[in-house]
Amino acid sequence: MAIIAGVLLNYVADESGFSSRTTFYCSFKALTGMTPQTWKQSELH
């Protein structure tokens, strides 16, 4: 996945078609094993 620093996770969730941030976070964690914030931080370092 391409990472763009500064992209808000709420924007990603909305553009991905999720109706709520909570649903996006739960789905993301189920697929990756980490929260979106943790994943984004790990990809930026």
CHARMM-style PDB file with segment names, atoms N, HN, CA, C and O in Angstrom:
ATOM      1  N   MET     1       0.829  -1.177   0.000  1.00  0.00      PROA
ATOM      2  CA  MET     1       0.000   0.000   0.000  1.00  0.00      PROA
ATOM      3  C   MET     1       0.873   1.239   0.000  1.00  0.00      PROA
ATOM      4  O   MET     1       1.869   1.306   0.720  1.00  0.00      PROA
ATOM      5  N   ALA     2       0.511   2.187  -0.781  1.00  0.00      PROA
ATOM      6  HN  ALA     2      -0.298   2.132  -1.367  1.00  0.00      PROA
ATOM      7  CA  ALA     2       1.243   3.446  -0.793  1.00  0.00      PROA
ATOM      8  C   ALA     2       0.861   4.262   0.433  1.00  0.00      PROA
ATOM      9  O   ALA     2      -0.304   4.297   0.827  1.00  0.00      PROA
ATOM     10  N   ILE     3       1.825   4.901   1.019  1.00  0.00      PROA
ATOM     11  HN  ILE     3       2.772   4.872   0.699  1.00  0.00      PROA
ATOM     12  CA  ILE     3       1.607   5.724   2.202  1.00  0.00      PROA
ATOM     13  C   ILE     3       1.829   7.179   1.826  1.00  0.00      PROA
ATOM     14  O   ILE     3       2.842   7.528   1.219  1.00  0.00      PROA
ATOM     15  N   ILE     4       0.895   8.006   2.185  1.00  0.00      PROA
ATOM     16  HN  ILE     4       0.072   7.723   2.678  1.00  0.00      PROA
ATOM     17  CA  ILE     4       1.047   9.442   2.003  1.00  0.00      PROA
ATOM     18  C   ILE     4       0.986  10.055   3.391  1.00  0.00      PROA
ATOM     19  O   ILE     4      -0.056  10.022   4.046  1.00  0.00      PROA
ATOM     20  N   ALA     5       2.087  10.607   3.832  1.00  0.00      PROA
ATOM     21  HN  ALA     5       2.933  10.634   3.300  1.00  0.00      PROA
ATOM     22  CA  ALA     5       2.138  11.218   5.160  1.00  0.00      PROA
ATOM     23  C   ALA     5       1.100  12.328   5.236  1.00  0.00      PROA
ATOM     24  O   ALA     5       0.955  13.124   4.308  1.00  0.00      PROA
ATOM     25  N   GLY     6       0.390  12.372   6.334  1.00  0.00      PROA
ATOM     26  HN  GLY     6       0.507  11.726   7.088  1.00  0.00      PROA
ATOM     27  CA  GLY     6      -0.591  13.430   6.543  1.00  0.00      PROA
ATOM     28  C   GLY     6      -2.002  13.050   6.146  1.00  0.00      PROA
ATOM     29  O   GLY     6      -2.938  13.799   6.426  1.00  0.00      PROA
ATOM     30  N   VAL     7      -2.180  11.913   5.505  1.00  0.00      PROA
ATOM     31  HN  VAL     7      -1.420  11.305   5.278  1.00  0.00      PROA
ATOM     32  CA  VAL     7      -3.538  11.490   5.151  1.00  0.00      PROA
ATOM     33  C   VAL     7      -4.243  11.051   6.417  1.00  0.00      PROA
ATOM     34  O   VAL     7      -3.728  10.217   7.162  1.00  0.00      PROA
ATOM     35  N   LEU     8      -5.410  11.604   6.663  1.00  0.00      PROA
ATOM     36  HN  LEU     8      -5.828  12.281   6.058  1.00  0.00      PROA
ATOM     37  CA  LEU     8      -6.168  11.257   7.852  1.00  0.00      PROA
ATOM     38  C   LEU     8      -6.835   9.901   7.678  1.00  0.00      PROA
ATOM     39  O   LEU     8      -7.378   9.584   6.619  1.00  0.00      PROA
ATOM     40  N   LEU     9      -6.781   9.117   8.734  1.00  0.00      PROA
ATOM     41  HN  LEU     9      -6.341   9.374   9.594  1.00  0.00      PROA
ATOM     42  CA  LEU     9      -7.375   7.783   8.667  1.00  0.00      PROA
ATOM     43  C   LEU     9      -8.880   7.847   8.456  1.00  0.00      PROA
ATOM     44  O   LEU     9      -9.450   6.948   7.838  1.00  0.00      PROA
ATOM     45  N   ASN    10      -9.529   8.881   8.953  1.00  0.00      PROA
ATOM     46  HN  ASN    10      -9.066   9.611   9.455  1.00  0.00      PROA
ATOM     47  CA  ASN    10     -10.962   9.030   8.712  1.00  0.00      PROA
ATOM     48  C   ASN    10     -11.242   9.179   7.214  1.00  0.00      PROA
ATOM     49  O   ASN    10     -12.239   8.663   6.709  1.00  0.00      PROA
ATOM     50  N   TYR    11     -10.366   9.878   6.516  1.00  0.00      PROA
ATOM     51  HN  TYR    11      -9.556  10.297   6.926  1.00  0.00      PROA
ATOM     52  CA  TYR    11     -10.510  10.040   5.068  1.00  0.00      PROA
ATOM     53  C   TYR    11     -10.376   8.693   4.367  1.00  0.00      PROA
ATOM     54  O   TYR    11     -11.154   8.376   3.467  1.00  0.00      PROA
ATOM     55  N   VAL    12      -9.400   7.912   4.775  1.00  0.00      PROA
ATOM     56  HN  VAL    12      -8.768   8.169   5.505  1.00  0.00      PROA
ATOM     57  CA  VAL    12      -9.186   6.588   4.184  1.00  0.00      PROA
ATOM     58  C   VAL    12     -10.403   5.710   4.426  1.00  0.00      PROA
ATOM     59  O   VAL    12     -10.873   5.025   3.517  1.00  0.00      PROA
ATOM     60  N   ALA    13     -10.912   5.731   5.648  1.00  0.00      PROA
ATOM     61  HN  ALA    13     -10.530   6.287   6.386  1.00  0.00      PROA
ATOM     62  CA  ALA    13     -12.094   4.928   5.985  1.00  0.00      PROA
ATOM     63  C   ALA    13     -13.279   5.330   5.132  1.00  0.00      PROA
ATOM     64  O   ALA    13     -13.981   4.473   4.596  1.00  0.00      PROA
ATOM     65  N   ASP    14     -13.507   6.620   5.002  1.00  0.00      PROA
ATOM     66  HN  ASP    14     -12.937   7.317   5.437  1.00  0.00      PROA
ATOM     67  CA  ASP    14     -14.636   7.117   4.213  1.00  0.00      PROA
ATOM     68  C   ASP    14     -14.487   6.760   2.738  1.00  0.00      PROA
ATOM     69  O   ASP    14     -15.439   6.297   2.110  1.00  0.00      PROA
ATOM     70  N   GLU    15     -13.312   6.972   2.193  1.00  0.00      PROA
ATOM     71  HN  GLU    15     -12.538   7.348   2.703  1.00  0.00      PROA
ATOM     72  CA  GLU    15     -13.067   6.674   0.778  1.00  0.00      PROA
ATOM     73  C   GLU    15     -13.109   5.174   0.485  1.00  0.00      PROA
ATOM     74  O   GLU    15     -13.332   4.767  -0.655  1.00  0.00      PROA
ATOM     75  N   SER    16     -12.895   4.357   1.515  1.00  0.00      PROA
ATOM     76  HN  SER    16     -12.715   4.687   2.441  1.00  0.00      PROA
ATOM     77  CA  SER    16     -12.948   2.900   1.349  1.00  0.00      PROA
ATOM     78  C   SER    16     -14.366   2.363   1.447  1.00  0.00      PROA
ATOM     79  O   SER    16     -14.601   1.174   1.234  1.00  0.00      PROA
ATOM     80  N   GLY    17     -15.306   3.234   1.766  1.00  0.00      PROA
ATOM     81  HN  GLY    17     -15.115   4.200   1.939  1.00  0.00      PROA
ATOM     82  CA  GLY    17     -16.705   2.823   1.804  1.00  0.00      PROA
ATOM     83  C   GLY    17     -17.215   2.388   3.163  1.00  0.00      PROA
ATOM     84  O   GLY    17     -18.325   1.865   3.263  1.00  0.00      PROA
ATOM     85  N   PHE    18     -16.428   2.592   4.215  1.00  0.00      PROA
ATOM     86  HN  PHE    18     -15.526   3.017   4.133  1.00  0.00      PROA
ATOM     87  CA  PHE    18     -16.882   2.225   5.547  1.00  0.00      PROA
ATOM     88  C   PHE    18     -17.816   3.303   6.073  1.00  0.00      PROA
ATOM     89  O   PHE    18     -17.576   4.496   5.892  1.00  0.00      PROA
ATOM     90  N   SER    19     -18.885   2.864   6.726  1.00  0.00      PROA
ATOM     91  HN  SER    19     -19.081   1.894   6.872  1.00  0.00      PROA
ATOM     92  CA  SER    19     -19.875   3.820   7.219  1.00  0.00      PROA
ATOM     93  C   SER    19     -19.459   4.462   8.536  1.00  0.00      PROA
ATOM     94  O   SER    19     -20.007   5.494   8.925  1.00  0.00      PROA
ATOM     95  N   SER    20     -18.497   3.861   9.223  1.00  0.00      PROA
ATOM     96  HN  SER    20     -18.052   3.023   8.908  1.00  0.00      PROA
ATOM     97  CA  SER    20     -18.022   4.453  10.471  1.00  0.00      PROA
ATOM     98  C   SER    20     -16.541   4.158  10.656  1.00  0.00      PROA
ATOM     99  O   SER    20     -15.996   3.204  10.101  1.00  0.00      PROA
ATOM    100  N   ARG    21     -15.913   5.009  11.454  1.00  0.00      PROA
ATOM    101  HN  ARG    21     -16.356   5.785  11.904  1.00  0.00      PROA
ATOM    102  CA  ARG    21     -14.500   4.823  11.756  1.00  0.00      PROA
ATOM    103  C   ARG    21     -14.291   3.535  12.539  1.00  0.00      PROA
ATOM    104  O   ARG    21     -13.307   2.826  12.328  1.00  0.00      PROA
ATOM    105  N   THR    22     -15.210   3.238  13.436  1.00  0.00      PROA
ATOM    106  HN  THR    22     -16.010   3.814  13.607  1.00  0.00      PROA
ATOM    107  CA  THR    22     -15.088   2.032  14.261  1.00  0.00      PROA
ATOM    108  C   THR    22     -15.093   0.773  13.400  1.00  0.00      PROA
ATOM    109  O   THR    22     -14.290  -0.132  13.623  1.00  0.00      PROA
ATOM    110  N   THR    23     -15.980   0.710  12.432  1.00  0.00      PROA
ATOM    111  HN  THR    23     -16.632   1.445  12.251  1.00  0.00      PROA
ATOM    112  CA  THR    23     -16.042  -0.446  11.534  1.00  0.00      PROA
ATOM    113  C   THR    23     -14.746  -0.587  10.748  1.00  0.00      PROA
ATOM    114  O   THR    23     -14.231  -1.693  10.585  1.00  0.00      PROA
ATOM    115  N   PHE    24     -14.221   0.528  10.265  1.00  0.00      PROA
ATOM    116  HN  PHE    24     -14.639   1.426  10.398  1.00  0.00      PROA
ATOM    117  CA  PHE    24     -12.957   0.510   9.538  1.00  0.00      PROA
ATOM    118  C   PHE    24     -11.829   0.002  10.424  1.00  0.00      PROA
ATOM    119  O   PHE    24     -11.064  -0.873  10.016  1.00  0.00      PROA
ATOM    120  N   TYR    25     -11.721   0.546  11.637  1.00  0.00      PROA
ATOM    121  HN  TYR    25     -12.342   1.256  11.968  1.00  0.00      PROA
ATOM    122  CA  TYR    25     -10.645   0.150  12.548  1.00  0.00      PROA
ATOM    123  C   TYR    25     -10.709  -1.336  12.878  1.00  0.00      PROA
ATOM    124  O   TYR    25      -9.688  -2.023  12.876  1.00  0.00      PROA
ATOM    125  N   CYS    26     -11.912  -1.830  13.161  1.00  0.00      PROA
ATOM    126  HN  CYS    26     -12.741  -1.272  13.162  1.00  0.00      PROA
ATOM    127  CA  CYS    26     -12.073  -3.255  13.498  1.00  0.00      PROA
ATOM    128  C   CYS    26     -11.693  -4.142  12.310  1.00  0.00      PROA
ATOM    129  O   CYS    26     -11.006  -5.149  12.480  1.00  0.00      PROA
ATOM    130  N   SER    27     -12.134  -3.772  11.125  1.00  0.00      PROA
ATOM    131  HN  SER    27     -12.692  -2.954  10.986  1.00  0.00      PROA
ATOM    132  CA  SER    27     -11.808  -4.545   9.928  1.00  0.00      PROA
ATOM    133  C   SER    27     -10.315  -4.506   9.632  1.00  0.00      PROA
ATOM    134  O   SER    27      -9.716  -5.525   9.288  1.00  0.00      PROA
ATOM    135  N   PHE    28      -9.725  -3.339   9.767  1.00  0.00      PROA
ATOM    136  HN  PHE    28     -10.212  -2.512  10.047  1.00  0.00      PROA
ATOM    137  CA  PHE    28      -8.295  -3.179   9.518  1.00  0.00      PROA
ATOM    138  C   PHE    28      -7.492  -4.049  10.474  1.00  0.00      PROA
ATOM    139  O   PHE    28      -6.567  -4.749  10.061  1.00  0.00      PROA
ATOM    140  N   LYS    29      -7.852  -4.003  11.764  1.00  0.00      PROA
ATOM    141  HN  LYS    29      -8.603  -3.435  12.100  1.00  0.00      PROA
ATOM    142  CA  LYS    29      -7.121  -4.778  12.753  1.00  0.00      PROA
ATOM    143  C   LYS    29      -7.293  -6.272  12.522  1.00  0.00      PROA
ATOM    144  O   LYS    29      -6.351  -7.038  12.724  1.00  0.00      PROA
ATOM    145  N   ALA    30      -8.483  -6.698  12.101  1.00  0.00      PROA
ATOM    146  HN  ALA    30      -9.248  -6.076  11.937  1.00  0.00      PROA
ATOM    147  CA  ALA    30      -8.718  -8.118  11.827  1.00  0.00      PROA
ATOM    148  C   ALA    30      -7.851  -8.597  10.657  1.00  0.00      PROA
ATOM    149  O   ALA    30      -7.399  -9.742  10.653  1.00  0.00      PROA
ATOM    150  N   LEU    31      -7.622  -7.742   9.678  1.00  0.00      PROA
ATOM    151  HN  LEU    31      -7.989  -6.812   9.681  1.00  0.00      PROA
ATOM    152  CA  LEU    31      -6.828  -8.113   8.502  1.00  0.00      PROA
ATOM    153  C   LEU    31      -5.322  -8.014   8.718  1.00  0.00      PROA
ATOM    154  O   LEU    31      -4.562  -8.836   8.207  1.00  0.00      PROA
ATOM    155  N   THR    32      -4.893  -7.006   9.475  1.00  0.00      PROA
ATOM    156  HN  THR    32      -5.511  -6.338   9.890  1.00  0.00      PROA
ATOM    157  CA  THR    32      -3.458  -6.753   9.603  1.00  0.00      PROA
ATOM    158  C   THR    32      -2.878  -7.141  10.955  1.00  0.00      PROA
ATOM    159  O   THR    32      -1.665  -7.313  11.082  1.00  0.00      PROA
ATOM    160  N   GLY    33      -3.727  -7.278  11.962  1.00  0.00      PROA
ATOM    161  HN  GLY    33      -4.712  -7.138  11.859  1.00  0.00      PROA
ATOM    162  CA  GLY    33      -3.245  -7.591  13.302  1.00  0.00      PROA
ATOM    163  C   GLY    33      -2.779  -6.373  14.072  1.00  0.00      PROA
ATOM    164  O   GLY    33      -2.243  -6.506  15.173  1.00  0.00      PROA
ATOM    165  N   MET    34      -2.974  -5.182  13.512  1.00  0.00      PROA
ATOM    166  HN  MET    34      -3.409  -5.074  12.618  1.00  0.00      PROA
ATOM    167  CA  MET    34      -2.605  -3.953  14.210  1.00  0.00      PROA
ATOM    168  C   MET    34      -3.600  -2.855  13.856  1.00  0.00      PROA
ATOM    169  O   MET    34      -4.331  -2.946  12.870  1.00  0.00      PROA
ATOM    170  N   THR    35      -3.607  -1.825  14.679  1.00  0.00      PROA
ATOM    171  HN  THR    35      -3.013  -1.751  15.480  1.00  0.00      PROA
ATOM    172  CA  THR    35      -4.515  -0.713  14.421  1.00  0.00      PROA
ATOM    173  C   THR    35      -3.993   0.094  13.221  1.00  0.00      PROA
ATOM    174  O   THR    35      -2.814   0.007  12.878  1.00  0.00      PROA
ATOM    175  N   PRO    36      -4.865   0.868  12.595  1.00  0.00      PROA
ATOM    176  CA  PRO    36      -4.404   1.701  11.481  1.00  0.00      PROA
ATOM    177  C   PRO    36      -3.280   2.660  11.879  1.00  0.00      PROA
ATOM    178  O   PRO    36      -2.345   2.875  11.108  1.00  0.00      PROA
ATOM    179  N   GLN    37      -3.371   3.237  13.084  1.00  0.00      PROA
ATOM    180  HN  GLN    37      -4.131   3.062  13.711  1.00  0.00      PROA
ATOM    181  CA  GLN    37      -2.322   4.160  13.525  1.00  0.00      PROA
ATOM    182  C   GLN    37      -0.985   3.450  13.668  1.00  0.00      PROA
ATOM    183  O   GLN    37       0.047   3.960  13.234  1.00  0.00      PROA
ATOM    184  N   THR    38      -1.008   2.270  14.279  1.00  0.00      PROA
ATOM    185  HN  THR    38      -1.847   1.855  14.632  1.00  0.00      PROA
ATOM    186  CA  THR    38       0.226   1.504  14.463  1.00  0.00      PROA
ATOM    187  C   THR    38       0.825   1.127  13.120  1.00  0.00      PROA
ATOM    188  O   THR    38       2.036   1.234  12.929  1.00  0.00      PROA
ATOM    189  N   TRP    39       0.000   0.694  12.200  1.00  0.00      PROA
ATOM    190  HN  TRP    39      -0.984   0.607  12.356  1.00  0.00      PROA
ATOM    191  CA  TRP    39       0.472   0.317  10.868  1.00  0.00      PROA
ATOM    192  C   TRP    39       1.071   1.520  10.148  1.00  0.00      PROA
ATOM    193  O   TRP    39       2.149   1.425   9.561  1.00  0.00      PROA
ATOM    194  N   LYS    40       0.371   2.652  10.194  1.00  0.00      PROA
ATOM    195  HN  LYS    40      -0.505   2.730  10.671  1.00  0.00      PROA
ATOM    196  CA  LYS    40       0.858   3.844   9.511  1.00  0.00      PROA
ATOM    197  C   LYS    40       2.200   4.273  10.088  1.00  0.00      PROA
ATOM    198  O   LYS    40       3.118   4.604   9.338  1.00  0.00      PROA
ATOM    199  N   GLN    41       2.326   4.270  11.416  1.00  0.00      PROA
ATOM    200  HN  GLN    41       1.581   4.001  12.025  1.00  0.00      PROA
ATOM    201  CA  GLN    41       3.596   4.638  12.047  1.00  0.00      PROA
ATOM    202  C   GLN    41       4.717   3.684  11.636  1.00  0.00      PROA
ATOM    203  O   GLN    41       5.841   4.120  11.387  1.00  0.00      PROA
ATOM    204  N   SER    42       4.422   2.405  11.564  1.00  0.00      PROA
ATOM    205  HN  SER    42       3.509   2.051  11.766  1.00  0.00      PROA
ATOM    206  CA  SER    42       5.455   1.432  11.201  1.00  0.00      PROA
ATOM    207  C   SER    42       5.889   1.599   9.748  1.00  0.00      PROA
ATOM    208  O   SER    42       7.048   1.348   9.419  1.00  0.00      PROA
ATOM    209  N   GLU    43       4.989   2.012   8.889  1.00  0.00      PROA
ATOM    210  HN  GLU    43       4.047   2.216   9.156  1.00  0.00      PROA
ATOM    211  CA  GLU    43       5.315   2.194   7.475  1.00  0.00      PROA
ATOM    212  C   GLU    43       6.080   3.483   7.213  1.00  0.00      PROA
ATOM    213  O   GLU    43       6.834   3.575   6.245  1.00  0.00      PROA
ATOM    214  N   LEU    44       5.889   4.473   8.066  1.00  0.00      PROA
ATOM    215  HN  LEU    44       5.276   4.399   8.853  1.00  0.00      PROA
ATOM    216  CA  LEU    44       6.565   5.764   7.880  1.00  0.00      PROA
ATOM    217  C   LEU    44       7.975   5.777   8.450  1.00  0.00      PROA
ATOM    218  O   LEU    44       8.741   6.700   8.171  1.00  0.00      PROA
ATOM    219  N   HSD    45       8.333   4.771   9.244  1.00  0.00      PROA
ATOM    220  HN  HSD    45       7.711   4.022   9.471  1.00  0.00      PROA
ATOM    221  CA  HSD    45       9.678   4.739   9.856  1.00  0.00      PROA
ATOM    222  C   HSD    45      10.559   3.732   9.203  1.00  0.00      PROA
ATOM    223  OT1 HSD    45      11.715   3.578   9.595  1.00  0.00      PROA
TER     224      HSD     45
END
